[in-house]
Amino acid sequence: MSFLLVTAFDDAYDVGFLCAASHEAYAQKHGYEQKSWILTPDDFKDLCQGRAPQWAKVALLQRLLHAIPGAKAEAVQPSWIVWLDADALLLDFETRLEDLLEDFDLILAEDMSCASELNTGVMFVRTSSTWVATLLDEVWKNADPRWYHRPFHEQTALSARLCAVPRGTHASGTLWWSWQGGPRRKVLAGRVLVLDCGTLNFKHPEQRPFAIHLVDDHRRFGGPSKAERVKALLQQPKHQRGCVAVAAGAEASCPALVEARRVWNASIAVPVDVPAASDELAGADAWCPIPRADANAWDGCQRPVVLDRW
């Protein structure tokens, strides 16, 4: 069982560098592979093909999943890709990815508001599943053009693809969102596990989620930026569980990521013993160019409520 943690953002998104440093430290502690695709704004727009930046995750996951069948036999391919939004901060290093994993093709959380049924900020994607690859292709190809730039973008498109009854309910007639009294675990189409938002990713660190997802832009109301909020959280040890510093000697081609590592390490004064380099991890740089569509990307608690249609 192997994992690849993935994020992507443009080089003007300052919070992305700080969160990427947390992803890197987390992956080093547990021996996972991790990659941050950091693009210029123009390259990011090209990746999204003119859509809002939220669509980048669908475009990137499509490229990664479709690269697997044509990968070289000797190329190491992860069993799971774990997508993390660039504003998803990891401070719970005591929870391993294996602790969240179950036998489904796609694992994600419900949204943390009534705006959307699903939240795509953290997703576990089984790389051997042709079903999930087809699902992402359909979400990209068949999405209502309104959601190319209108909230909530790919989340709304994915919800529309998987959901077929009035918002806020499912087939049994009960509520959808756990924080309104609905079930904390839900299964869609027999292949998708939807966890409560408080377990997987949530915007309030007091809930102790796996990932703290800074979804709101407080600057609209005169508040701090996302990057400022991350730095404030890093100064509060009560939110940190088993965190470690990015290992000394880790290379990066991006100066902003180097600075983000410095900020992270200054706040997390715990050294890390990196697992011995293996064929899977050797030579992997956390900062990578975006894989081309034609490139080989792999070189170098509560019982679930089953909802076939809700």
Residue pairs with C-beta under 8 A, 6 or more apart in sequence:
1 79
1 80
1 98
1 101
2 32
2 33
2 76
2 77
2 78
2 79
2 80
2 280
3 32
3 33
3 78
3 79
3 80
3 81
3 82
3 97
4 32
4 33
4 34
4 35
4 78
4 80
4 81
4 82
5 23
5 26
5 27
5 32
5 33
5 34
5 35
5 82
5 84
6 34
6 35
6 36
6 37
6 60
6 61
6 64
6 81
6 82
6 83
6 84
7 16
7 19
7 20
7 23
7 35
7 36
7 37
7 83
7 84
7 85
7 86
7 88
8 36
8 37
8 38
8 39
8 44
8 47
8 56
8 57
8 60
8 86
8 290
9 16
9 20
9 36
9 37
9 38
9 39
9 44
9 53
9 56
9 86
10 16
10 38
10 39
10 40
10 41
10 43
10 44
10 53
11 38
11 39
11 40
11 41
11 254
11 256
12 41
13 86
14 225
14 226
14 227
14 256
15 86
15 87
15 214
15 225
15 226
15 227
15 230
16 36
16 38
16 86
16 87
17 38
17 254
17 256
17 257
17 259
17 260
18 89
18 227
18 230
18 231
18 260
18 263
18 264
19 84
19 85
19 86
19 87
19 88
19 89
19 90
19 230
20 36
20 38
20 86
20 257
20 260
20 286
21 246
21 257
21 260
21 261
21 263
21 264
22 89
22 90
22 91
22 243
22 264
23 34
23 36
23 84
23 90
24 34
24 36
24 246
24 250
24 261
24 286
25 90
25 93
25 243
25 244
25 245
25 246
25 264
25 268
25 272
26 32
26 34
26 90
26 93
27 33
27 34
28 34
28 244
28 246
28 247
28 250
28 272
28 274
29 93
29 242
29 244
29 272
30 93
30 96
30 97
31 275
31 281
32 97
33 78
33 280
33 281
33 284
34 284
34 286
35 284
35 286
35 287
35 288
36 257
36 286
36 287
36 288
37 60
37 288
37 289
37 290
38 254
38 256
38 257
38 287
39 47
39 290
43 290
44 53
44 56
47 56
47 59
47 60
47 290
48 55
48 56
48 59
49 55
49 59
50 148
51 148
51 149
51 153
52 148
52 149
52 153
54 152
54 153
54 154
54 155
55 140
55 148
55 153
55 154
57 83
57 85
57 120
57 123
57 154
58 136
58 139
58 140
58 154
59 140
60 290
60 291
61 81
61 83
61 125
61 136
62 133
62 136
62 137
62 140
63 291
63 292
63 293
63 295
63 297
64 81
64 127
64 291
64 297
65 81
65 125
65 127
65 132
65 133
65 136
66 133
67 291
67 295
67 296
67 297
67 298
68 77
68 127
68 128
68 298
70 296
71 77
71 296
71 297
71 298
71 299
72 296
72 298
72 299
75 296
75 298
75 299
76 279
76 280
76 298
77 127
77 298
78 127
79 126
79 127
79 128
80 97
80 101
80 124
80 125
80 126
80 127
81 124
81 125
81 127
82 97
82 122
82 123
82 124
82 125
83 120
83 122
83 123
83 125
84 90
84 121
84 122
84 211
85 120
85 121
85 122
85 213
87 121
87 213
87 214
87 215
87 226
88 121
88 122
88 201
88 211
88 212
88 213
88 214
89 211
89 212
89 213
89 214
89 230
89 233
90 210
90 211
90 212
91 205
91 212
91 233
91 239
91 240
91 241
91 243
92 208
92 209
92 210
92 211
92 241
92 242
93 240
93 241
93 242
93 243
93 244
94 241
94 242
95 210
95 241
97 124
100 107
100 124
100 195
100 199
100 200
100 210
101 107
101 124
102 193
104 126
104 187
104 191
104 192
104 193
105 125
105 126
105 129
105 131
105 132
105 191
105 192
106 123
106 124
106 125
106 126
106 129
106 132
106 135
106 191
106 192
106 193
107 123
107 124
107 192
107 193
107 195
107 200
108 118
108 119
108 120
108 122
108 123
108 124
108 192
108 193
108 194
108 195
108 200
109 118
109 119
109 121
109 122
109 194
109 195
109 196
109 197
109 199
109 200
109 201
110 117
110 118
110 119
110 176
110 177
110 178
110 186
110 194
110 195
110 196
110 197
111 117
111 118
111 119
111 152
111 155
111 177
111 197
112 119
112 179
112 197
112 201
112 202
112 203
112 213
112 215
114 167
114 168
114 177
115 151
115 152
116 152
116 155
116 156
116 159
117 159
117 163
117 167
117 176
117 177
118 155
118 158
118 159
118 162
118 194
119 155
119 197
119 201
119 213
120 154
120 155
120 158
121 201
121 211
121 213
121 215
122 200
122 201
122 210
122 211
122 213
125 132
126 132
129 191
131 191
132 191
135 161
138 161
139 154
139 157
139 158
139 161
142 161
143 154
143 157
143 160
144 157
144 160
147 153
147 154
147 156
147 157
150 156
162 188
162 189
162 192
163 188
163 309
163 310
164 309
164 310
165 171
165 309
165 310
167 176
168 175
168 176
168 177
168 180
169 175
169 176
169 310
170 176
170 182
170 186
170 305
170 307
170 310
171 307
171 308
171 309
171 310
172 305
172 307
172 310
174 181
174 182
174 183
175 181
175 182
176 182
176 186
176 310
178 184
178 196
178 197
178 198
179 196
179 197
179 198
183 302
183 304
183 305
184 195
184 196
184 199
184 301
184 302
185 193
185 194
185 195
185 196
185 301
185 302
185 303
185 304
185 305
186 193
186 194
186 304
186 305
186 307
186 310
187 193
187 194
187 304
187 305
187 306
187 307
188 194
188 307
188 308
188 310
189 308
189 309
190 306
190 308
193 304
197 209
198 207
198 209
199 209
199 210
200 209
200 210
200 211
201 209
201 210
201 211
201 212
201 213
202 209
202 211
202 212
202 213
203 212
203 213
203 214
203 215
203 216
204 212
205 212
205 233
205 236
205 239
208 241
212 233
212 239
214 226
214 229
214 230
217 226
218 224
218 225
218 226
218 229
219 225
224 232
231 263
231 267
233 239
234 240
234 263
234 264
234 267
234 268
235 267
240 268
243 268
243 270
244 268
244 270
244 271
244 272
245 264
245 265
245 268
245 269
245 270
245 271
245 272
246 261
246 264
246 265
246 272
247 272
247 274
250 261
250 286
251 285
252 258
252 261
252 285
252 286
252 287
253 285
253 287
254 287
257 286
257 287
275 281
283 300
284 300
291 297
